[in-house]
Amino acid sequence: MPPAETVEELADWPKPGTGNAGPVLRYGAGPLKLAYDTSDNKVAVVTIPICLQVLCGHPNDEVLQGHPLYGKGLTFYSVHQVRNSSRLAAMERANSIHPRHNAASYLKDKEHWIFTFQDETVECLVLALEGKHLFFNICNSWAEANALLAASEA
């Protein structure tokens, strides 16, 4: 039996604000970037160097209790990392048809992150190789954040 799926709230990451506009995502060539208003009226810009999959939308804060991970540590207006992720396990199973597939090797360095906002939830499956981990910058304005969003380097 696989270990239980759990969610850890990351207290050292900037908390999303309440009642603010939803997040802004920039995804294309280069890293995925996610910007949002923080609870202390700044703007966080998260850079995800290698994003394997991103899911945006439902549930919002009115029905977050319906998310399958809600009873496992998922909280409102927070940044989370999922341990023993069922979504990563499903991705690994889909990859298992590859003739040289190795489950342990495939799952190595993969992480599942969840950002909860007022009007949506953003989930990212990422490859966090050495030197390619998620990081954030705190900006004093959206003008400053937009400059970071436009920059293409990881």
PyMOL commands that set and color helices and strands:
alter all, ss='L'
color gray80, all
select helices_A, chain A and resi 64-66+70-72+86-95+103-107+142-150
alter helices_A, ss='H'
color red, helices_A
select strands_A, chain A and resi 6-9+24-26+32-37+43-48+51-57+79-83+110-116+121-127+135-139
alter strands_A, ss='S'
color yellow, strands_A
deselect
rebuild
show_as cartoon
